[in-house]
């Protein structure tokens, strides 16, 4: 499986994402600059964290207009897995691939710590290697991770099983219904504030993020065996 790690001016977790795929999973991966106009050669797309375009206006607001985002949307429409982490999640919201919006953390402070997440839906291509309601330890590092949506959108997320991860116990940022990660209705686009690419090795505190990437690869291989 071949992954694209999209790099915007201000990305700072792209190297972590590349390491997770190449060194921990042993899959193919390439950095793709924000002005790229073709992602056809890639089987999955990863939008890393950081401060794209300095987070001017608001997080992800400028990055949504990058040339590559039209290709990310196309990849999503083709059913390819698209993962946006932290700033990547914010960009997916801005471009409309996921519903809702991000606000400043309730504390108005940047938060950097490892938090427990509950796997609310383990029937997605991102979570099939987890158990339902499994609690995992994943780092967060954000100042605008307070996910918000209106009541109608929230009901849709709940009814469709689109809420994939929630904060377990303490809610660090005030996000509605403790939401930490959601998918689109098709289930092939995931946005999450916590950083699974920073939880790939026990040596660094947790390897709980590894199953997320393993889930993506397993789903891809199974689908290609079926289609072969």
C-alpha positions in Angstrom: 0.0 0.0 0.0 1.3 3.4 -0.9 0.6 6.5 1.2 0.9 10.2 0.5 1.8 12.5 3.4 0.6 15.9 2.4 3.0 18.7 3.4 1.8 22.3 3.8 3.9 25.3 4.8 3.8 25.0 8.6 3.3 21.2 8.8 5.4 19.8 11.7 4.1 16.3 12.2 4.8 15.1 8.6 8.0 13.4 9.6 6.2 11.6 12.4 3.6 10.4 10.0 6.2 9.3 7.4 8.1 7.4 10.2 4.9 5.6 11.3 4.2 4.3 7.8 7.7 3.5 6.6 9.5 2.3 9.7 6.7 0.9 11.8 4.3 -0.5 9.1 6.9 -1.2 6.4 4.6 0.3 3.7 5.4 2.7 0.9 5.1 6.4 1.6 6.1 9.7 0.0 5.9 13.4 1.0 3.6 15.3 -1.3 3.9 19.1 -1.4 0.8 21.3 -1.2 0.9 22.3 -4.8 0.7 18.8 -6.2 -2.1 18.3 -8.7 -2.2 14.5 -8.9 -2.6 11.8 -6.2 -3.7 8.9 -8.5 -0.6 6.8 -7.7 -1.4 6.7 -4.0 -3.7 4.3 -2.2 -4.2 6.4 1.0 -3.8 10.0 1.9 -2.5 11.4 5.3 -2.9 15.0 6.4 -0.5 15.6 9.3 -0.7 18.0 12.2 1.1 21.4 12.6 0.2 25.0 11.8 -0.6 25.0 8.0 0.0 28.5 6.7 0.6 29.6 10.3 -3.0 29.0 11.2 -3.8 32.5 10.0 -7.5 33.4 9.9 -8.2 30.1 11.7 -6.7 26.6 11.6 -6.9 25.0 8.2 -8.7 28.0 6.6 -6.0 28.8 4.1 -4.8 25.2 3.5 -8.3 24.3 2.2 -7.5 26.3 -1.0 -4.2 24.5 -1.7 -4.0 22.8 -5.1 -3.6 19.4 -3.6 -6.9 19.6 -1.7 -8.9 19.2 -4.9 -7.0 15.9 -5.3 -7.6 14.9 -1.7 -11.4 15.5 -2.2 -11.2 13.4 -5.4 -9.4 10.6 -3.5 -12.1 10.6 -0.9 -14.8 10.5 -3.5 -13.0 7.5 -5.0 -13.3 5.7 -1.7 -9.6 5.9 -0.8 -8.8 6.2 3.0 -8.1 9.8 4.0 -6.8 10.5 7.5 -6.5 14.0 8.9 -4.8 14.3 12.3 -5.0 17.5 14.4 -4.4 20.3 11.9 -5.3 17.7 9.2 -8.7 17.2 10.9 -9.2 21.0 10.9 -8.4 21.1 7.2 -10.9 18.3 6.5 -13.5 20.3 8.3 -12.7 23.5 6.4 -12.8 21.8 3.0 -16.2 20.2 3.8 -15.1 16.5 3.8 -16.3 16.3 7.4 -19.1 18.2 9.2 -18.7 20.6 12.1 -16.0 23.2 13.1 -13.2 23.7 15.6 -13.1 26.3 18.3 -10.4 27.3 20.8 -9.9 24.9 23.7 -12.2 25.9 26.6 -9.1 26.6 28.7 -7.8 29.0 25.9 -4.5 27.2 26.4 -2.4 24.9 24.2 -2.7 21.3 25.6 0.1 18.7 25.2 -0.5 15.4 27.0 -1.4 11.8 26.6 -5.1 11.1 27.0 -7.3 8.1 27.2 -9.6 7.6 24.1 -12.5 5.2 23.8 -13.1 3.4 20.5 -16.8 4.0 20.0 -17.0 2.3 16.5 -14.6 -0.5 15.7 -16.3 -1.3 12.4 -14.6 1.2 10.3 -11.6 0.7 8.0 -9.5 2.8 10.6 -10.5 0.8 13.7 -11.1 -2.8 12.8 -8.1 -4.0 14.8 -9.5 -2.4 18.0 -12.2 -3.8 20.3 -15.4 -1.9 20.7 -15.2 0.5 23.7 -11.4 -0.3 24.0 -9.6 2.5 25.9 -6.3 3.5 24.3 -3.6 6.0 25.2 -2.9 8.6 22.5 -1.1 12.0 22.7 -2.8 15.3 22.0 -1.2 18.6 21.1 -3.5 21.4 20.1 -4.9 24.9 21.0 -8.0 24.6 18.8 -9.4 21.1 19.4 -12.8 22.0 20.7 -15.1 20.2 18.2 -18.5 21.8 17.7 -21.6 20.9 15.6 -25.3 21.7 15.9 -27.8 19.3 17.4 -29.0 18.0 14.0 -25.5 17.3 12.8 -24.6 15.6 16.2 -27.7 13.3 15.9 -26.6 12.4 12.4 -23.1 11.5 13.6 -24.6 9.4 16.4 -27.2 7.6 14.2 -24.7 6.8 11.5 -21.9 5.6 13.8 -19.6 8.4 12.6 -18.3 9.1 16.1 -15.2 6.9 16.1 -13.3 8.2 19.1 -14.3 10.0 22.3 -12.3 11.3 25.2 -12.6 8.8 28.1 -13.2 10.5 31.5 -11.8 14.0 31.3 -12.6 16.1 28.3 -9.4 18.1 27.6 -10.8 20.7 25.3 -14.6 21.0 25.7 -15.6 19.3 22.5 -19.3 18.5 22.1 -20.2 15.0 23.5 -16.4 14.4 24.2 -15.8 13.8 20.5 -12.2 13.2 19.5 -12.6 11.7 16.0 -15.3 11.4 13.4 -15.7 9.9 9.9 -17.7 10.9 6.9 -20.9 9.0 6.1 -19.1 6.6 3.7 -16.5 5.8 6.5 -13.4 6.3 4.4 -12.5 9.8 5.8 -11.4 10.1 9.4 -10.5 13.3 11.3 -9.1 13.1 14.8 -7.4 15.5 17.1 -5.2 13.0 19.0 -1.9 11.9 17.3 -1.9 8.1 16.6 1.4 8.5 14.6 3.0 9.5 17.9 1.8 6.4 19.6 3.6 3.7 17.6 6.2 2.5 20.0 6.0 1.5 23.7 9.4 3.1 24.1 7.7 6.5 23.6 4.9 5.8 26.0 2.3 4.0 23.9 1.9 1.8 20.8 -1.9 2.1 20.8 -1.9 4.1 17.6 -0.3 1.3 15.5 -3.6 -0.6 15.2 -5.2 2.4 13.4 -2.7 2.2 10.6 -2.7 -1.6 10.6 -6.5 -1.4 10.2 -6.1 0.8 7.1 -3.6 -1.6 5.5 -5.6 -4.7 6.4 -8.7 -3.3 4.9 -6.9 -2.2 1.7 -5.3 -5.6 1.2 -8.5 -7.5 1.8 -10.4 -5.2 -0.7 -7.7 -5.8 -3.3 -7.8 -9.6 -2.8 -11.6 -9.4 -3.3 -11.2 -7.3 -6.4 -8.3 -9.3 -7.9 
